[in-house]
Amino acid sequence: MKKTVLNQVHRDLGARMVEFGGWDMPVQYTGVIAEHLAVRSAAGLFDVSHMGEFEVSGPDAFAFLQYASINDLSVLVDGQVQYSALCYPDGGIVDDITLYRFAAEKYMLCVNAANIDKDFAWLQSLAAQKNGNFQLTNRSADYAQLALQGPTAAVILSSLTSADLLSLKTYHFCTADVAGLSMLISRTGYTGEDGFELYCQPKDAESLWQKLMEQGTPYGLVPVGLGARDTLRLEKAYALYGHELSAEVLPLEARLGWITKLEKSDFCGRSALLKAKSGGIRRQLIGLRLTQPGVPREQYVVRLAGRDVGVVTSGTMSPSSRQGIALALVDTNVAASDESFSIVIRGREVSAEKVKLPFV
């Protein structure tokens, strides 16, 4: 099993470790609910070094990525980050990504940990088809990544860097020193709170972790594991690969129509997605909140008027609202229904209402 450079730090903190996408990762330190609420009210520090980073550079880098991803790179400026996805020719999702523009001929993609090898092989196959003047490099081993998230994140980070964080807008990045260590500071994250993702050299990760914890503890900073990372993203209805997103799901079904730029120049999957849009998609992702006690889980059946209409893709007990919440893929014909849905939990139908997303 793979380990991040912070593996021993997590063990020294008493974290409960689990296998995640082939990595030995902390799922919790003191408890999922406490860590979740700390991020909502103060700040949390996550080790996300298992994520992958690819670099694409050269005169044809833009043209290649414009074809490989479904969002429109032409609106990006230097120092900006874009959320996007890679699709197969049939419109199924290879992965969702964040894409960083350093310059017109230099970009970085951040991809999901479990998909690093698959994504890189996929991009290599596209690169072979395009045969342009650009270089595609897997630089995942060159980076460790920490995520500092929460309302006090900016205060904590400001005390360790001379970077002008007040001027750094959401989904933008800069390079600067933090605690004397050179790194990329990105105002992005997966929790729905203000915060930063810090890309540094692996040899600097432990020192950065310790400096952030030392400086942030008085501001309520706590280490946070994968358990709270999942409940935080679910409360904000952020899609997760392997749950809401997969090769069998179209981005139009998964509420990613806003990043699917069908009007831009040709891209991989465009024809299939145009056909799906004109013909009508079969399923839509909706949000459900239980109106009775219970905890919805992935793959539980969703019903409407006694009929099976879909499945839960992610579900949990919301630490913020203390209610069961779920994302579910349901038949498009019932997605707009105002009737009460139900989720089958251990053989029992539990009432649920459709709600506007995000949940909090």
Secondary structure, DSSP 8 states (H G I E B T S, - for coil): -B--TTHHHHHHTT-EEEEETTEEEEEESS-HHHHHHHHHHSEEEEE-TTSEEEEEESTTHHHHHHHHBSS-GGG--TTEEEEEEEE-TTS-EEEEEEEEEEETTEEEEEE-GGGHHHHHHHHHHHHHHH--S-EEEE-GGG-EEEEEESTTHHHHHHTTB-S-GGG--TTBEEEEEETTEEEEEE---SSSSSEEEEEE-GGGHHHHHHHHHHHHGGGTEEE--HHHHHHHHHHTT---BTTTBSTTS-TTTTT-GGG--TTSS--TTHHHHHHHHHH--SEEEEEEEESSS----TT-EEEETTEEEEEEEEEEE-TTT-SEEEEEEEEHHHHT--S-EEEEETTEEEEEEEE-SS--
